[in-house]
Amino acid sequence: LKSCLIILLLLEIYSLVFLYQPITVLSWTAAQSYCRSNYVDLATVKNPSDDQMIQNVTPSDSSAWIGLFRNPNFNWPDGSSFSFTYWYDDFNPLNSLKIICGVAYLKNSGKWSISTCLLHQYHYVHELKTWTEAQSYCRRHYTDLATIENSSEVDQLINAVFVEDISEVWIGLFSEVDWRWSDGYTGNESGHTNWRQLASEPNFLAADQFCVVFGMNVGWGDYHLIYCPSVKKRKRECCINVE
């Protein structure tokens, strides 16, 4: 494996200082573990000044992991517990979408998957609707989109809809993906971003693009969390150290 450089962010009382240290190429999760074991965490970038300081010490052809990542929190719209799951075997719950909604595949024993909330699907009253339209309709005329808390409710859903010979229906599951910093920073500047404008980042082109890489002079880009067999998919990392 070729070597790379960790960017060490040393916090002092009035200034930030960056240093380089050669290490083995790591995935985002491995980089996070390394930084937490040897320093504090992957770097949190709070403002344009932090961005510029990283750029000042980063080689022009390099990129480095930073601490920003997205976490999909799945919810039922009525607030029910999300302890029971029934995902389809080949499904990646992270998907590649900014906002994702749940759909039950009834011909696959009711197994769940997700899709963009703008995709039209049938629900049980035979009208094509987006997920949000279906949610509004159900709330207006009934209670809400279906919440499924156990296998018995899966069977009830299948039995009710198979009568109408429908293969897919919207259910109430949804996720709003939020970006977080690895070190848990939630202060006033936690919303600072520097996405690559020309690439329309974050673009979520792949199912597992939910970590962030810092590119010299080009801004941030969402990237794969981990591809263990592939060094090409791995990046350098930017650690933070508190002294």
Steps between C-alpha positions, in 0.01 A plus 500: 500500500629843415548746781298813550489799729281562800418863558530562870296789625657626820274727701676767701349789692499752216615314190474183295814323377507220241770233483561200271565142599541214248282194566344212309201577279179456698126492445283762674409272791859384542618862485245595764620219727864598447435865580300414809771261621792736441347848515139610556301446182473578130505874437189713539498795258301784654558791264680614181813575702526135601455403135779731393737376769457144379554609140818682597666178616345254256689405181319616188442144378377367834175448684431410862220360710327746734254421776175581320265208437130443448283280714166363379248509783193300405171604655133410497286812446279424800803477730486123552814313603729390215609177672340258251656486151427294192751611237528327164815282489683695228405840633750762612311728743735790434403513133614794289225748574484811717148423624375144478167332571393144573317271261383143562558245221198280548600229251820450701316413821455867581875566535594868526711719280520875451460735209500870429195660657415654162448163331134414442373180657156351554347495840184311585246749356627451142643847443855571384661730754842604617590405854418847634170507309410158639592615849280809471210296363523241777522765767206686352270200456633248753787520751832469317704279269545148633733444794625140522622392842502119473468209257126464565445850363704406192260211440200728549636744243565225246154348547327836469677613185531172312123504462548794266796337317744783579872420521635809678355749748641791697547445872569766761875445537716797405847639559643850491875465469688751714870583492697472823857554618696199623603673825138583582535876448155668490592863564395810310743427217411132459301579187799636307555326164731539203352262241644482149268714291603373157428140601170594670620342823370329699381294202438158665592317180573174680309312767767540764608861444453632849841624611677817390838550335685834489648576158771760450358815332180323399298473821329207667354189341287215634677167472479128572521401867710190447612262225735266685649324192560821305782739581377729220185571698691604808614847594725684739350636814499822694531453876444746778707512818416705811793616710 
